[in-house]
């Protein structure tokens, strides 16, 4: 997500760069307060730090007794605050849990400072806004990983949308972007009829984004049978079935495509029910023109995959979970049995679905070849194989990032494959990922990335030396 490039403006204390909580606190202590007097950082994850805990207020308060601190969770679905921050936003033990989130309390019924679920914190302290500079830098990072078209499904309001419009028109912007506007935006009714006015040669707004649940590792995924370890969280849906039925129907009637975040199988039931309801209401002719997308699809049942195929609801799997959180899911979130169904891509391919996958940065870094390796090998970070029967072939993994992704974005006539008349978007690799040992796919390197016939990345060449994008989206 390019909106996540706004997090590059924050101190990065993610486990990818700072593997221990102790080191993260050390880095945090050097952060200068922003213009509002807050210390703000990104990337904490209690499940990935070596200590197995996060920056709750008991460790933040001694470092910042009088300065408000907020640390956004790596998942994007939680945050940590110290006591001063909670005091300033009016959060205390009497504050009720919002639907789709909770305020964690200790054994003495005191707030720990962990705010789980976006409904629990976004209204208190939203994410920083993307800038043109950070968005351009994010596009260059993606080009370096061989990405020519990316999604931006975090367009929260008109300000963000206008920033993205300006960024995609800036020299050096290095990817095409397919966007989704937030269904929860305060200016939703005003802006949706005007979304087309913000499109550029590199930016198309095709989707409206909504959420049926939160994050599995954050304790807010909606699992039909609850968490394997109940102490992980209560989960639950972020709205009623009726709410999502009405919302998805409205999206269909406006002519946009719904992009529905659904991690748990309970959330997936709600998403599929809403899609079926909308399709029946608008009729077959209108429904056939709309391609609903199901985002993440972490835990699905076999019959849900079959239902996706019947409804032509297209899953994009967050396969990286198998590697980074696979052991946690096996041991605590869903247990050994359901962990075998993390990102059930083989089932989806077998059902005939045009499957895609993604990284959802900054939750995990954008890295298609690493994600392809995960989908083919199904190994967690400890080497545990999860769901060997859900492994896919290297060719299928490549299709998930090329022809299938283009179909899900409605771009199959212009991108996704090298054919006469299509866009000259392609990547040069140092080896053929279809012919190397499957365990070597993660080590295949990107040598060059080309967008619209223009070089956007060349290995060993600094970004500012690469020719800026001058090609129009229609150039061949």
N, C-alpha and C positions, 0 to 999 in steps of 0.2 A: 504494500500500500504506500502510495506517495505521501499521503497525509502523515504516515508514520515518520516521514523525513523530518517533521517537526521535532521528533524526539532526538534528532541529532543535535539539537540546540541544548539538550540537557546532559548532565553528567551521566555517563553510562556505567552502571554498576551491575550489569547483567552477568550471570554465571559464565557466559562465553568469554568475557574479558576479565572478570573478577570472580574466580571460582569459590572464594570463601566469604562468609558474612563479615569476618574480621577485616579482610581487605576492602570489602565494599564500604564498611563504616569508615575506614581510614580515608578512602577516596571521597566519601561524602563530607567528611569533616573539613575538607579543603574547598568545598563549593561555596562560592560567594552568593549571597541572597540576590534574588531578581529585583526588578524595579518596584515590586509590591512588598519586598521584604521577606519573601519566602525562599527557602532552600528547596529546590526541585530536582529530582533525579528520576531515572528510568531503569527498569530491567530487573528488579528484585524478584527472586523466586525461591521460596523456602524449600521447595522440593528438589532444587538443583544445587543450592549451596552445600558445601561439604558438611557444614554443621547441622543441616536439616532444619533450619529455622530462618525466619525472615526478620527484617528490621522493624520489629514492633516497638511500641512506645517505651518499654522498659530499657531498651538499648539506645533509643534515640534521645530520650529526655536528658540523660547525663551529658550528651554532646551538645544538645540544643535546648537548654532550659527555658529560654525566652524567645527563640526564633521558630516560627512555624515551619514544619518540614512535611513535604509529601513526596513519597517515592512510588511511582507507578509500577505495578506488577508487570512482569515480562509478558504475561498472557494478554495484557490489555483489558482484563476483566476484574481487576482488583487494584487496591492501593494501600499503602501504609502511611499513617500519620503519627506525629508525636502529640503530646498533650496540648501544647500551645496551638498547634494547627486545629485540633478538634475544638478547643475553646473558641477560637476565632470563627469557625464555621457553625458553631452552636450545636455540636454533636456531643451528647452525653448518654449516660446509661438509660435515661428515660426515652431516648429516641427510638421509635419503632422500626423494625426491619422493613425495608421496602420490598415490594414484590419483585422477585428475581434477584435478591441479594440479601446480605446480612452483615451486621456489625459484630465481629467476634468478641466474646467475653471470656474471662478466665474463670477459675474455680470460685473466686470470690465475687463473681458477677460484675467485674469491672472491665471496661473496654480495653482491649489489647492494642488498639490502633490499627487492626487489620480490617479493611473495608472490602468485602467480597461482592463482586457483581457490579457491572457498570451503573445500575440504578442506585447503588450505595454511595458512589463518589463523584460521578460526572457532573451532577448538579452543584456539588460543593466546590470542586476545583477542576475544571475541564483541562484537557490536554492543550499544550501550546499549539499555536497555529503554524501551519507550514509557511515558509517563505519561498520566494522565487528561487533564491540561491540554494536553499536546502533541497528543493524539488529537483532542480537541475543536477545537483550533486547526486541525488538518489537515482536519477535516470542514468547517469554515467556509471554508477555502481552496478546497476542492472545490466547495462551494455557489457560491462566487463565479465559478467556471468553468462553472456550469450542470450540475453533476453531482448527481444525486439518489440514485443507488445506486453504490457502489464496491465493489471487491474488497479483501480483506485476505488475501493468500496467504502471509503470513510470520508465522503463529502458531507460534512455535518451541517453546513449552512451556506448562504450566498457568499460570505466573505471567503470561505475556503474554496468555493467553486471559482470565484473570480481570480483567486491566487493561482489556482491550477491552470485556468485559462491563460493567464499571463505567462506562467512558467512554460507551458507547451509552445508558446509563440517565441520564447527566448532562444537566441543562438546557443547551440550546444545541447539543447534538450534532446535526449538520445533514444527515446522509446515512444511507441504509440501507447495511448492510454484509453482503456474502456472504463467508464466511471459508473458509480451508483450513488444516488442521492439518499440521504438518511430519511426514513419514514418518520423519525422522531424529531426532525428539524423544526424549530419553532416557526420558521417561515415556509413550511412545506406547501401549504395551500397557495401561497403567493408565488413560490418559485417553480413548482413542477411545470406549469404551463409555459415557463420561460426557459427551461433547461436547454432547449435547442439553440438558443441565442448565445450560449457560452461555448459551444463546440468550436473546435479549430481543426486544422488539417491533421493534428496528432491526437486530438481529444474527442471522444464520442461518449455521450451519456445515454446509456441504454437501459440501465437497471434502477430499481428502487430497492434499498436494503432494509431488512428488518431482522429481528432476533427472536427465536422461540426459547432460547436458553442461554447459558453463559459458558463457562470454561470447566472442563472435567478436572484438571489439576487444581483449579481454583475453588472447587466445591460447589459450583453453581450450574453444572450440567444437569439436564433433566433426564434421568435414567428411569425407565419404567419401574424397575424393581429397587431403586435406590442405590446408594453407594455400598460397595462390598465392605468397606470400613466406614461405618456411619460417622465416625469422627471427622471424616474428610469434609462433610457438609450435607445439607439437606437437599440441595438442588431445587428443582421445580421450574415450571414454565414462567416466562416473562409476560404472561397475558393469558386470557381464556381462549378456548377454541373459537368462540363467537367473535372475539376481538380480531383474531388472525384471519378468520373467514372474511370479515368485512374489509380488513385492510388489503388482503391479497386480491379480493374482488375489485376493490378500488384501483389497485395497480393495473390489473388487466383492463379495466374500463378506460383508463387513461392511455393505454397503448404502450405502457412500459413493461419491462420484464422483471418479475420479482426475484430478488436474490435473498434467500432465506438462510440465515445462520441457524444451524441445528447440529449440535454435537452429540447429544444422547439419543437413545432410541425413543424415549418418551417425547422429546422435542421433535424428532423426525415424524412421529405419528401426527402431531399437530400440523407440521408443515405440509405433509402430504394430504391431510384432510382439507386444509385450506386451499391447496392447489386444485384438488378435485371439485371442491365447492365452487370455486371461481370458474373453472372450465365449464361446469354444467350451467352456470348462470349466464355466461356470455355466449355459449353455443360453440359448435365445432369449428366454424369458419374463423371466428376471432381467436379461439384457443390455439388453432394451428399456427397462427402467426407469432405466438409468444413462446419463448423458451425459458421456463423457470429454472433457476439454478439453486442447488442445495449446497450450502457452504460448510465445509469441514467433514460432516458425515462420519464422525469418529466411531460411534457404535450404532450399527444397524442390524436388524434381523433379516434373515434370508427373504422372508415374504415382503419386507419393505423394499428390497432391491427389485423384486419382481413388480411391485407396485410402481416404483419409479419408471420402469420401462413402459408400463401400461399408460402412465400419465405423461410420458416423455419429459419427466422432471430430471434434470441433468446434475449429477453429483460431481463436485470438485473436492477431492480428498486432501486432507491435511496430513499426508503420509509421514511427515517428519516426526509426528508424535510417536511412531513406532520406535524410533531411535532415541529421542531425547527423554520421553516420558513413558516409554514402554514398560520399564521395570516398575515404575510407580503404579501404572495402570494394572499390571499383573498382581502387585502385592496389596494395593490399597483401593484404587478408585473403582475398578470393575471386577477384579479378581482374575484368577488363572483362566477360567473358561471364556469369559467375554473378551479378555485381552487378545484372544486369538482372532477376534473379529475387528480389531482396530483397522480402520480404512480397508474395508472388504472389497478391494479393487478387482480381484479375480471374479468374484460373484457378479460385479457390475459389468465387466467385459463380457462374461458368459451370457448375461441377459441382453446383450446387444447395445448397451448404452455407450455413447461417445464420452468416455470417462476422461476427466482431467485431474490434475493435482496442483498444489500450490504450497508456498512456504509461509505466507501471512507475516512478512516482516513488519515490525521488528521482533515479533514473537520468536521466530527463528530466521536466520539470515537467508536472503534470497540465493538459492543455489540449486538450479534444476538438475545438474548432473549428480549431486549428492542425493537429492530426493529420488532420482531415478534408481540410484544404487539401493536406497532403502526399500523402494517398492519391489525391486527384483530379489533382494536378499532377506528382507524382513528381520533384520537384526537390531536389537536394542543396543544402547551404549555399552552394556556389559557383555554383549555377544549372545544374549539369549535370543533364540529364534521364536518369533511370535506369529502364529498363523501362517505356517508354511503353505497351507492350501490356498491362501490369499495372495501368494506371490504371483507376479506377472512377468512376462517375458521382456527382454530389453526393447524389442520392437514395440510392444504395447506401451512401455514406459515412455519411449520417444513419441509415440502417437499422442499420449496424454499431454505432452507439452507442445505439440505442433498441430496436426490436423484436427484432433478432438477439441483442443482449446479454441482453435479458430471457429469450429462449429458452435461451441457454447457462447462465443461472443458474436455470432452472426457474421463472421468474416470469412467463411469458407470459400467464397468466390474471389477473394482478394489476397488471402494470406494462409499460412499453415503448411504450404508445400511450394516447391519450386516448379512453376508451370508458366507457359507463355500466357501473358496477359495479367498475371498476378504481380503483386508488389515484389520488388527485389529486396526482400528481407531475408537474410540468411546468416549462418554462423559457420566459421571454419574451426574445426577441432584438430588437435594433434594426433588423435586416434579415432577409429570408428567404434563408437560405444556398442554397436551391434556385433562386433567381432572380437573384442577383447574379452578376457576372463570376466565373468559377471562381478567378481569381487574387485575388479579394477575400474569399474565405471566411475567411481567417485574420484579417481585420479586423472581422468581425462581432462585436458586443459583447453580452455577457449583461446584460440590464437587471434581471431578477428571476428568482429560483429559488424554487419552491414545493414543499414536501414534505408529503404528507398534508393538503393544503389550508392549510398554514401557511407564511408567508413566511420563508425562511431566508437570502435575500440580496436586497438592493436596491442598485443602482448608486449610489454616492455616499453611502451610509449606513454608518456604522461598524458592525462586527460586533456590538459589545455593545449596539447600539440596535435590532437586529433582534429581533423577538419570538422567545423561545426555543421549542423544539419541545415542544408539549404533546399532539400528536395521536398516537394509537396507530397501529400499522402497519395495522390493519384499518379505520381511519376512512375514509369515502368523502367 
